Amino acid sequence: MFEDKIQNLYFSDMVFEAKIVKTKNWRKTPYGVISMILLPISIIVIFILSPKIISERDYLSEWFGQNRRPFLWLNILFYINGNFVMLLQHRFNFETIGKVQMNNGGIKIIESSDSSFFNIPEIAEIRLYYYGYKSVWKSWGRGNQNFMTVVDQQGKECVFEFFLNSYEHKKNLIDQLLSFQKQGVKIRLDYLNPPNAYYPNDIDFLELKLQERWPNK
């Protein structure tokens, strides 16, 4: 109870707060893989083989006879299902599992019923895998898939994925990391987005005066 009061005191002047999330790649699940295989097949059946005006032959009747209509409806269902998987991938590809709070006193990580608290003197290094903030004009700019690793003085690591919901939110993160760096915390940065990808103002990370990037492993 006393420790919770101390932590609440530290975080009374919050600088950065974000949702901790867990990304789910629907396309790589068994359901998603099967759906993505059936989708192009259904497109060929519905839009190429089925219309007589395109091929000038009714291939489905020749191949399936009286089963033409059930086979066509089956492929329509495959087509709808494939588009549903893409909708899941685009709009519902992560779930919120907690939150992270940061200020000049330290970092608090809350997941389910568990929480971790790192005072600044306890933090040796922070590693950031930056992917991007939420954006409608970049296909990869959905805000999730940003990963942070907090390393304490004993070398113990705490890794979490978090959500950036805007450019302003990202700027708050940069300001907080800059404050950590001025207090002696080592900051390392790497990018997950494509090598030729960029966001406006991503040059802001240069404010951190990073001496080295986190090498790819």
Beta strands, then each sheet from edge to edge (+ up, - down):
strand 1: 16-23
strand 2: 94-103
strand 3: 106-111
strand 4: 114-119
strand 5: 123-130
strand 6: 146-152
strand 7: 157-162
strand 8: 186-191
sheet 1: 4+ 3- 2+ 1- 7+ 6- 5+ 8+
end
